[in-house]
Amino acid sequence: MYEIIFRALPFPDTQDVNELIEAVKDGSRVIKPSIQDHKLLHMDLAALVQDCWNTTPEMRPSLRRIKLNVETY
């Protein structure tokens, strides 16, 4: 969703890929990209992206909710 909205990769080219891989592999910490510019994105879409990154899977929005929200914009 992030890549579609911003037409960019979620992490900058300067981000150490090995660091990301190691963090995901061992589960030591959660690394999430930041939303580049909130002014370019409707606040509801920004909230939806944040909801999709929730660490509790049950709290993440359903595909139906995502589809309904995205079709609005």
LUMPANU-220530 format. One record per atom (N, C-alpha, C): atom name; residue in one letter; residue number from 1; x, y, z. Coordinates in pm, 1 decimal. Atoms other than C-alpha are relative to their C-alpha. Example, Ala and Ser with C-alpha at 12.3 -4.5 7.8 and 13.67 -1.06 7.14 Angstrom:
BEGIN
  atom  rest   nr         x         y         z
     N     A    1      89.0    -119.0       0.0
    CA     A    1    1230.0    -450.0     780.0
     C     A    1      90.0     120.0       0.0
     N     S    2     -82.0    -119.0      -6.0
    CA     S    2    1367.0    -106.0     714.0
     C     S    2     -77.0     109.0      73.0
***
This chain:
BEGIN
  atom  rest   nr         x         y         z
     N     M    1      82.9    -117.9       0.0
    CA     M    1       0.0       0.0       0.0
     C     M    1      88.1     125.3       0.0
     N     Y    2     -92.3    -112.8      -7.0
    CA     Y    2     284.6     237.1      87.6
     C     Y    2      61.0      26.8    -137.5
     N     E    3     -65.3     -15.5     129.5
    CA     E    3     457.0     174.7    -244.7
     C     E    3     -97.1      51.2    -105.8
     N     I    4     100.2     -45.6      96.0
    CA     I    4     135.6     230.7    -439.3
     C     I    4     -31.7     148.0      21.3
     N     I    5      35.5    -139.0     -29.9
    CA     I    5      48.3     555.9    -264.2
     C     I    5     113.6      95.7     -34.5
     N     F    6    -111.9     -91.8      17.0
    CA     F    6     395.9     711.2    -273.0
     C     F    6      84.7     -27.6    -123.9
     N     R    7     -79.6      39.6     116.6
    CA     R    7     534.3     532.9    -579.7
     C     R    7     149.2       2.6      33.4
     N     A    8    -137.7       5.3     -48.6
    CA     A    8     851.4     473.2    -381.9
     C     A    8      15.3    -119.5      92.5
     N     L    9     -26.0     106.6     -96.0
    CA     L    9    1015.8     204.3    -175.9
     C     L    9     -19.0      54.2     141.1
     N     P   10      29.5     -47.8    -134.7
    CA     P   10     926.1     222.0     193.8
     C     P   10     121.3      45.5      81.0
     N     F   11    -120.6     -39.4     -72.7
    CA     F   11    1286.0     263.3     309.7
     C     F   11      95.1      70.5     -96.1
     N     P   12     -92.5     -73.2      87.2
    CA     P   12    1544.5     508.0     173.7
     C     P   12     116.5     -88.3     -45.0
     N     D   13    -114.9      75.1      52.2
    CA     D   13    1836.0     382.5     -35.4
     C     D   13     115.7      -3.0      98.5
     N     T   14    -109.0      -6.3     -97.1
    CA     T   14    2066.6     482.8     248.9
     C     T   14     -19.6     -97.5     116.3
     N     Q   15      28.3      96.4    -107.9
    CA     Q   15    1898.7     232.2     484.9
     C     Q   15      82.8    -126.3     -21.2
     N     D   16     -81.3     120.4       6.3
    CA     D   16    2125.0     -62.7     562.4
     C     D   16     -92.0    -122.0     -11.2
     N     V   17      87.4     113.9      26.3
    CA     V   17    1946.2    -362.6     409.7
     C     V   17      31.0    -115.4      94.6
     N     N   18     -38.0     109.1     -90.5
    CA     N   18    2141.9    -610.4     622.2
     C     N   18     -55.7      22.5     140.2
     N     E   19      56.7     -33.1    -130.7
    CA     E   19    2025.7    -428.9     936.7
     C     E   19    -149.5     -33.3       3.6
     N     L   20     143.1      31.8       9.0
    CA     L   20    1663.5    -459.8     823.9
     C     L   20     -23.2    -150.5       4.1
     N     I   21      14.7     145.9       6.8
    CA     I   21    1705.0    -828.9     745.4
     C     I   21      25.8     -62.5     136.2
     N     E   22     -32.8      55.7    -131.7
    CA     E   22    1869.1    -905.8    1079.9
     C     E   22    -109.0      31.4     102.6
     N     A   23     105.3     -37.5     -95.1
    CA     A   23    1600.8    -716.6    1273.5
     C     A   23    -124.6     -84.3     -21.6
     N     V   24     118.0      81.9      30.6
    CA     V   24    1324.9    -908.9    1097.0
     C     V   24      25.1    -145.3      36.2
     N     K   25     -33.8     139.4     -26.7
    CA     K   25    1504.8   -1241.8    1129.6
     C     K   25      -7.1     -35.2     147.3
     N     D   26      -4.6      36.3    -141.6
    CA     D   26    1563.3   -1231.6    1502.3
     C     D   26    -117.8      57.4      79.9
     N     G   27     117.7     -53.6     -67.7
    CA     G   27    1248.3   -1035.2    1588.1
     C     G   27      32.0      93.5     114.4
     N     S   28     -42.0     -84.9    -111.0
    CA     S   28    1443.5    -804.5    1816.4
     C     S   28     -72.6     133.3       3.9
     N     R   29      73.4    -126.7       4.0
    CA     R   29    1260.2    -495.1    1701.4
     C     R   29     -81.0       9.1    -127.9
     N     V   30      86.7     -21.3     115.4
    CA     V   30     997.0    -377.7    1460.8
     C     V   30      45.2     127.7     -69.1
     N     I   31     -42.6    -116.3      76.7
    CA     I   31    1109.3    -144.0    1187.0
     C     I   31    -110.8      31.1     -99.8
     N     K   32     105.8     -43.7      90.2
    CA     K   32     841.5      52.7    1005.6
     C     K   32      47.7     125.0     -73.7
     N     P   33     -35.1    -123.1      71.0
    CA     P   33     887.1     311.9     734.5
     C     P   33     -83.3     115.8      52.9
     N     S   34      78.8    -116.7     -40.1
    CA     S   34     771.6     664.0     805.3
     C     S   34     -72.5      53.6    -122.6
     N     I   35      75.5     -59.5     110.4
    CA     I   35     510.6     838.6     597.0
     C     I   35      71.1     128.2     -38.5
     N     Q   36     -87.1    -106.6      48.1
    CA     Q   36     706.9    1082.2     383.8
     C     Q   36     -54.1     139.7      27.3
     N     D   37      53.3    -134.9     -13.5
    CA     D   37     483.1    1385.7     373.8
     C     D   37    -149.6      -8.7      22.3
     N     H   38     141.7      11.2     -33.7
    CA     H   38     150.6    1390.6     553.1
     C     H   38     -86.3      98.2     -79.4
     N     K   39      76.5     -99.4      75.6
    CA     K   39      46.9    1695.8     349.0
     C     K   39     -44.4     -54.3    -135.3
     N     L   40      33.9      57.3     130.1
    CA     L   40      43.3    1490.3      28.5
     C     L   40    -103.3    -111.5      10.1
     N     L   41      85.8     115.4     -21.6
    CA     L   41    -173.4    1220.1     180.3
     C     L   41    -119.1      38.8      86.3
     N     H   42     120.2     -27.1     -79.1
    CA     H   42    -530.9    1247.6     301.7
     C     H   42      16.2     -66.1     136.4
     N     M   43     -22.2      50.5    -135.5
    CA     M   43    -537.7    1198.9     679.1
     C     M   43     -62.9    -137.3      22.8
     N     D   44      61.2     132.3     -15.3
    CA     D   44    -772.1     897.9     649.5
     C     D   44      87.5    -109.2     -60.8
     N     L   45     -90.7      98.5      60.5
    CA     L   45    -530.3     721.0     415.2
     C     L   45     124.6     -18.3      86.2
     N     A   46    -115.7      10.9     -89.2
    CA     A   46    -240.5     799.2     647.3
     C     A   46     -34.3     -87.1     120.2
     N     A   47      43.2      81.5    -113.7
    CA     A   47    -437.0     648.1     936.4
     C     A   47     -15.6    -145.7     -41.3
     N     L   48      16.9     136.8      49.1
    CA     L   48    -519.0     342.0     724.9
     C     L   48     135.3     -70.3     -13.7
     N     V   49    -134.6      57.3      12.3
    CA     V   49    -151.2     285.1     645.8
     C     V   49      53.9     -33.7     138.4
     N     Q   50     -45.9      25.0    -136.3
    CA     Q   50     -66.6     317.3    1015.7
     C     Q   50     -72.0    -120.5      60.5
     N     D   51      76.7     114.4     -51.4
    CA     D   51    -346.3      70.9    1102.4
     C     D   51      50.0    -132.1     -58.6
     N     C   52     -51.0     121.7      64.9
    CA     C   52    -203.4    -180.9     854.4
     C     C   52     130.8     -46.0      64.0
     N     W   53    -127.2      33.2     -64.0
    CA     W   53     126.3    -168.3    1044.9
     C     W   53     -16.0     -39.7     145.8
     N     N   54      22.8      35.5    -140.3
    CA     N   54     -34.4    -256.7    1378.4
     C     N   54      68.2    -132.6      31.0
     N     T   55     -73.6     121.6     -35.8
    CA     T   55     175.5    -518.8    1558.6
     C     T   55     -93.2    -114.6      39.8
     N     T   56      98.8     102.7     -32.7
    CA     T   56    -141.5    -705.5    1662.9
     C     T   56     -82.5     -29.5    -124.2
     N     P   57      70.3      30.9     124.7
    CA     P   57    -278.4    -883.4    1355.0
     C     P   57    -151.5      19.2       6.2
     N     E   58     145.2     -13.2     -11.8
    CA     E   58    -635.3    -879.9    1486.3
     C     E   58     -45.1     145.5      -8.2
     N     M   59      33.7    -142.6       2.1
    CA     M   59    -624.3    -499.8    1503.1
     C     M   59      19.4      62.5    -138.2
     N     R   60     -21.0     -51.4     135.0
    CA     R   60    -522.9    -459.2    1139.4
     C     R   60    -132.3      -0.6     -76.6
     N     P   61     125.7      -6.0      74.6
    CA     P   61    -797.6    -359.4     895.7
     C     P   61     -14.5    -119.0     -94.3
     N     S   62      27.9     109.0      94.1
    CA     S   62    -963.8    -622.5     680.7
     C     S   62      23.3      50.6    -142.6
     N     L   63     -16.2     -38.4     140.3
    CA     L   63    -909.1    -626.6     306.1
     C     L   63    -122.8      75.6     -49.6
     N     R   64     123.5     -69.3      39.2
    CA     R   64   -1271.4    -518.4     268.0
     C     R   64       5.8     146.6      42.0
     N     R   65     -11.1    -138.3     -47.2
    CA     R   65   -1210.9    -207.5     480.4
     C     R   65     103.5      78.0     -79.9
     N     I   66    -104.1     -66.1      78.9
    CA     I   66    -892.6    -127.6     292.8
     C     I   66     -55.1      37.3    -136.9
     N     K   67      55.7     -24.3     133.9
    CA     K   67   -1069.3    -161.5     -40.9
     C     K   67    -100.8     114.8       3.0
     N     L   68     100.9    -105.9     -10.4
    CA     L   68   -1359.8      59.3      71.3
     C     L   68      65.0     137.1      20.8
     N     N   69     -67.6    -127.2     -25.5
    CA     N   69   -1125.4     329.5     201.2
     C     N   69      79.0      49.2    -120.9
     N     V   70     -82.6     -39.8     114.3
    CA     V   70    -898.5     327.5    -101.5
     C     V   70     -87.2      43.9    -117.8
     N     E   71      88.8     -36.1     111.0
    CA     E   71   -1187.7     342.7    -349.7
     C     E   71     -57.6     139.6      18.4
     N     T   72      53.6    -131.9     -27.9
    CA     T   72   -1304.1     662.3    -181.7
     C     T   72      91.0     109.9     -56.1
     N     Y   73     -97.0    -100.3      43.9
    CA     Y   73    -986.6     842.5    -291.3
     C     Y   73      43.8     -32.7    -136.9
***
